[in-house]
């Protein structure tokens, strides 16, 4: 059944490609819609990454407060001579610090992903501003077809 579905998909792709080759206007519309859809998806991904980064920063701030509080507890326990309590508090402090390092690494990863999305958005903007040679060829073919149609109308006395 999988091969049947793959065969159907190939056939539909081939028909769509043939249709778009024979209809440059539709091909342009299809390409433009694809670019708009891609830009929309990237903008949603960008917003999601910004939201995640904001949450991570808030977590880091809360964790920093916890670290300060536990540092103070460690110092108080040591000053009071409660070495066992100070040791357990230091272990907890170490665990909090490890969580902080992990959050920083996650935040850096979010930053890299955000930069990649920004780069892709910039590329899409460039693609929209710079017509590709194939698009230029299609636009030129459409222009020539319109010119020929206009000439045929004039020759037939329809204009």
C-alpha positions, 0 to 999 in steps of 0.5 A: 500500500505504501508503494501505491501511495508513493506512486500516486504522489509522484503522479500528482507531482508530475501533473502539477509540474506540467500544469505549472510549466504550461501556465507561467502565471499560475506558477508565479502565483504558486511560487509567491504563495509558497514564499508567503507561507514560508515567511509566515511559518518562519515568523511564527517560529521566531515568535515562539523562540522569543517566547521560549527565550523570555521564559528561560530568562525568567527561570534564570532570574528565579534560579539566581535568586535561589542561588543567592538565598542558598549561598547565604544559608551555606554561610550562616550554617558554616558560621554557626558551626553546623558543618553537616547542614552546610555541606548538604546546603552546598550540595543543593547549591551545586545542584542549582548551579548545574541547573543554571548552567543547563539553562544557559546552554538552552538559552544559547541554543535558542539564540542560535536557532533564532539567528538561523530563523532570522537568516532564513527570513532575510533570505526570503526578503531577498528572494522577493526583492530579486527576481530569479532568472527563471521567474524573469524568463517566465515573466518575459514569456508571458509578456510576449504571449500578451503582445502576440495576443494583442497583435492577433486581435488587431489583425482580426479587427477586434480592437 
